[in-house]
Every structure is written in structure tokens, then in C-alpha cells.
Amino acid sequence: MNTRAMFALQNVRVAPTLTRTLVHLHSGKRVAGLKRNPSEYLKVGGYEYGVQAENLQFVKAFLAPYALPDEVVLQVLTHKSFAHGNKPYNDKLAYIGSRFLNNFLSIREASTSSTNAHAVNGLNFDVLGSPIDKSLASPATRYLFAKAHNLNKVLFWAARDATIDNPHRSGEVKITNDVVCALVGAVLLQKGEAVAQTFIQEKYLTGEHSLLAYGSKCVAALLKHQELQS
Amino acid sequence: MSILRIVQKGIRSPNVLSRSFTVSKQNWTYAPSVVTPKFIVPADLTSFGDYKRAGSQIPVTNADAAKAPGLVALHARLQLPESFELATLARSLTFIAEGNQYADNAGMALFGKNLVKYYVTEYLMVHYPRLPAVILRAALNAYTGEETLAQIAREWGVEADNKSEMEKFLVDEPKEFSLGRLSFDKVDTNPERGVTVVEGGVNVQQAAFASVVKSVIAGVHAHNGADAAKQFIHDHVISRHIDISQMFQFQFPTRELTNLCSRQSLEPPVARLLAETGRLTVSPVFVIGIFSGSSKLGEGQGNSLLEAKSRAAVNALKNYYLYRPIDPVVPSDPKYDGSLIDGSAVVI
């Protein structure tokens, strides 16, 4: 080792590290500078944040038999706005879930047997962009669907304005839409594409309270409104 | 609805003050919006097969399409399989416009858009499982945004049908030749003199070129199946090099790193000076490492202690967010066996 390198090593200073060993968690009225007790703010509408059975019961009942780990279910129900984003949240799950759901729906719509002369090798691309196609992808329809299945009973999020009751204006519709998509994303990332396809077909598109049922209700209402307007 | 702003020559505006500018033809392709398709809705709203587009467009036949040299050349250039019909390729080159003679590609483009966005998203999510959502969206846009797809279409050699009917008549061009060129409504072809669009609106030309790529993907799915479409997307879209590490921009790197360590239950990060030279000169260099306990998270160098610390924090954050697993498998692969579900980026 040359002299210069030795000199450099001798001059290396290690910064002293200070570690806080005692933390006071303040409860009650907020005081600037004091750390709040997490149990005070980690709850929404009486539900305390965590993997407790009461938080996950509605989603688990909906998911059966497509079980997901409790932590993943909790992440599905948590929005970025909750606890300043310090808990795992669902935005990326919702993102991939939304892409997969939209893709699945467009394939299913176009693959339905058709007599349309413009169908390409049996695929009726003309259904895409139609009112029903838009309705199935709309947050309003997915909100109705989620409400019917109690998926929005327990959501961990912070409304921008707690005084707004209208779900469309308060942001609840968008948050619920994210949960609906995040569920698909979680199943997709946990179990793969084939299971996710069966999951959507079985849970989202079948039954009286399916996405299809609410989608067509929304379109029927829209068409009626347009008829009245004209 | 997007707002179309126009600025007239001579009006005092901070952007155009005492500036003389030429109206280029490129700017004329902006329109307030693209034509919206109209549908014939069946009585049973969920009877998807019965949906039709309103209008009297006719489908292109394969016999007519085969007479278009541009179409045959494009088919060969893209190495599309024989089963991919020329008529489908002709439809891919017909962008939605008022008074189209042939069926347009609006539905195909929507279908292809959903396919390409899904496959690119799953690729990014699995190859970079800790990517923040903002970067994920930016990367997806870099791969599948209209500008990129329009560029891909141009690289494929797709040509716009810029000839007027009169020009075609004068050179006695067969009408089938037009099928091999991209047809779209060239809006505002004769704008008022001295008026140009400076922002807003839809770039119809770009949207038309992008729709070709999306429609061809839809066509591959229709004629050759989902696996072929996925392979096509990998070959033409995902194979493009995009440097995701350059997309990051941290405003408060040290604060973000502290929050990240707290969320991941790691010891708080500590910056330590590893080496320095020329402290009392005009060009000192400091090397700082960021540690969480005994683990070094990142290292950075700079001309000041603050700069080096900041760079070290950025380096540590990038090391975390740009983590790539070994041999990742995407969910659409039959061999897929689950992947990391990330808790998303910390919020500052």
C-alpha cells in the first residue's frame, strides 16, 4: 500500500450514530413534534388496520375458494391514502388487475359467436367501444358490483373531505374500483393467468349480481335517458 | 373534451411575442377529437355477437387486397403467417373517419391496445417487481404510448395515403392501391392563413399510425391465436430498449430512504464518509456510503458532502426499486409459479 493510500485510510472518520431507544407515543389531541400512537390513526370506520378476521371476512367470503394470503388481502383493501402510504397498498395490484380484466373482457366480448359480416375470423371487434363495453370498464359499474358483494364494507383509505357523502364525489367509487381490480391482480400474481381467467368468469361474470348484470343495467338507464333527451 | 388552443399571428402572447413562425403541414393534423363510432345496439345488451357498427361500410375482400402492392409488401415485411389475411391487414390500415367506404380499425385497435398494455404490464411487473407505480406507468407509456406505436408503424414502412383523388386519377392508379396505404381524415388541411395549433387536441396522424400497430396485433390474435399475439408483442414492442433507471427523479432521496427503511422494518439509514480527497482544494471529492446497520445500501460521490450523501441515497433507492429477480416468469406463462407482490413505493 502506498503512502497516499495509507494516509487516506488514516483520515477516514466514522460518523457517530445516534439511535433513539425510547419513543413516546402520544394519544389524544395532536401535539406538534410528538409521535402519534399508531393505534389512534390506523383505523377506519371502527375497523382497526391489521389481518384480523373482521377486516377480511367480506373479501374472503367473496374469494372462496380462491384463497389468498391474509397480508395480500389486507393490501388489496388498503389505498395509498391510508397512513400516508406507510402500509403496503394496492395501486400496482389494481393497475395490473385492471389491464388483465379489460383484456379478458374484450376477448370474451369479441369471441362471442357473431353473424356480423365484419367479424375477423369469428371475432366481432365491432362490440369494442360500444356502450356495454365502456360500461363494463367503468368505475361506476364496478362500484355497484362491489357494493352488492360487500367488498367496500371495510376499506382502508383516507377521504380527501370527510364531509362529502356522495360516493362519486368523495372518491369512494374510484377506491372501490381499485379494490375490484386489485383482487384480480392479486389472484393473477399469486396463481397465474389460467386461474385468474376462471376467477373472473366465475366471480365477476356469473350470477344475478355480476358485472354483466350491472353493466347492462347502467347501459339501459343511459339509453333511456338519451331517448328522453331526444 | 380536450381544448384546442389556437394563436393568431399578431396577437400579443408571451409565447409568440415578436416571433415569426411558419405553419408546417405537420401541425394541420391536430383535431379537437377523433370521430366517435356509432353502434347498432341489440335488444339483449349482453348479446355481444349482435353488436354492429352503424353505417354502410363494406368489408375488403382478399381478392381486392391482393391487388395492393403496399399491402402485400407490408405482409411480407412483417413476416406475418399465411393465415393472416390481407383483408385484415387492409382493415388495419383504415383509420376511423367520416364517410369511410371500407370498415375501419376502431374495434381492432381497442382490442390490440388491451392486449399490448396487458402483456407489457405483466412483463414490467414481473421483471421489476418493486418499481414505483409512477415509473411503471411511465415505462408502460414509453413502450405502448401512441408516440411509440406510431414510430413502430413508421419503422414498419406504413405510408400515409396523402394523394388526392385527382392525383390518383391523373396517374390512372387502380383504386385497390389505396388499400396498401394508411387512410385517415386529414383534418384542417386548409387552415386560415397565419393560424396554427400550439397545444391541445388530438394528433390524428399519430393516432392513425398507432392504430395500425394495435390493429395488426388484434389481427394476429384473431388469425393465429393468443400465443402468437404475445410473441408478436414481444418481438415488436417489448424488444425495444428502454432505460428505466433514467426515469427516476427523487425530490427528497434521504427522506424517502428513511421512510422506506422504516416501512421495511430495517434499521434507520446512516450516511458514512468512506473516502475523500482534496477537501481544502477547489475540487474535492467525497465518497459516502449509506448503511442500514452493517449492510451497505448504496454509495455515491460528489464535490460536497451533501451532494455525495444525496447521490448515495439515490443509489440506494435505485438499488431497491430496480431489483430484478433471476429468470422471471410472467403470469401468462404456463410455468408461472407466483411472484413477489410488492407493497408499492413509499409516499413522501
Interface residues (C-beta under 8 A of the other chain):
Chain A: A8 N11 V12 R13 V14 A15 T17 T19 V72 Q75 K80 H84 G85 N86 K87 P88 Y89 N90 D91 K92 L93 Y95 I96 R99 F100 N102 N103 S106 I107 R108 E109 A110 T112 S113 S114 T115 N116 A117 H118 V120 N121 G122 L123 N124 F125 D126 V127 L128 G129 S130 P131 I132 D133 A186 L188 L189 Q190 K191 G192 E193 A194 A196 L212 G215 S216 V219 A220 L223
Chain B: P37 F39 V41 L45 T46 S47 F48 G49 D50 Y51 K52 R53 Q57 P59 E85 T88 R91 A103 A106 G107 M108 L110 F111 N114 L115 K117 Y118 T121 E122 M125 L131 A133 L136 R137 A218 G219 H221 A222 H223 A226 N259 S262 R263 P268 V270 A271 R272 L273 L274 A275 E276 T277 P331 S332 D333 P334 Y336 D337 G338 S339 I341 D342 G343 S344 A345 V346 V347
